[in-house]
Amino acid sequence: MPKSLISISDFTKEEMLHILDVAAEFEKNKSQTFLQGKVVACLFFEPSTRTRLSFETAANRLGARVIGFSDVANTSVSKGETLKDTIKMVSNYVDLIVMRHPLEGAARYASEVASVPVINAGDGANQHPTQTMLDLYTIKQTQGKLENMEVNMVGDLKYGRTVHSLIQALSYFSPKFVFTAPKELMMPQEYKNFLAERKIPFTETADLMEHINTADILYMTRVQQERFTDPIEYENVKNCYKLSADMLTGCKKNMRILHPLPRVGEIAQDVDETPFAYYFRQAGNGMYVRMAIISYLLGYR
């Protein structure tokens, strides 16, 4: 079975560091052609802007061609075709599949039936490993290291697949976590157990200001309406945090604000003009990291 990237745990610490090194080389030289003749399928069963476009751009910059869809309404899925049949059929045409799907576990299932590598571009509230890799790249870019960071994760920690993956990846680098969320959106117990087993310290709070001045990384997330089955529950928490520039006066100089985007109301526009804002540069890093991951899974090491 070909190597896929479904969960961040599919990569060892050494593989993650290798990907970051290769991504840095791609940042210096964006245009490559060594995947000429390869075909990459981007199958997006759920809406996406940054992830889909950065994957497509990454494949194009490597010389590969891209096929796929971003709207299942125009595919045989709308006629009732199963995920298994879709993946087996597409595997006949391509060298690698990138897939986003609303159901947790869908990407792992796809990797088990595909004859080519599969990259999970997000499966429900579960995992988003390529976002995690670009987050690691950005943390290293802004801090000069990955070790001994205090990372304050804010907002939707219950359904936020980006924070779930990032916790696992950073566990190799002696981090300290602060989880800032209302009780309805707290970090799931399984991830707290994961940290406790590894003796990684974490603190929980509902107050954004409580730990803001000690953070190296402030990782903001939006409250994801599409993950809620109860609209009343969403209404109760949708505006739980709003970061504004006047809240940053006591922050560490090296602190940087990250966000997987899109934002809705959790970061005010005036934060964009501060030296702490790094989320747009973070999004741009996705292309280099995804170039490195595609290359690695296709055997270019």
Secondary structure, DSSP 8 states (H G I E B T S, - for coil): ----BSSGGGS-HHHHHHHHHHHHHHHH-----TTTT-EEEEEESS--SHHHHHHHHHHHHTT-EEEEES-GGGSGGGGT--HHHHHHHHHTT-SEEEEEESSTTHHHHHHHH-SS-EEEEEETTS--HHHHHHHHHHHHHHHS-STT-EEEEES-TTT-HHHHHHHHHHGGG--EEEEE--GGG---HHHHHHHHHTT--EEEES-TTSSTTT-SEEEE----GGG-S-HHHHHHHTTS--B-GGGGTTS-TT-EEE--S--SSSB-GGGGGSTTB-HHHHHHHHHHHHHHHHHHHTT--
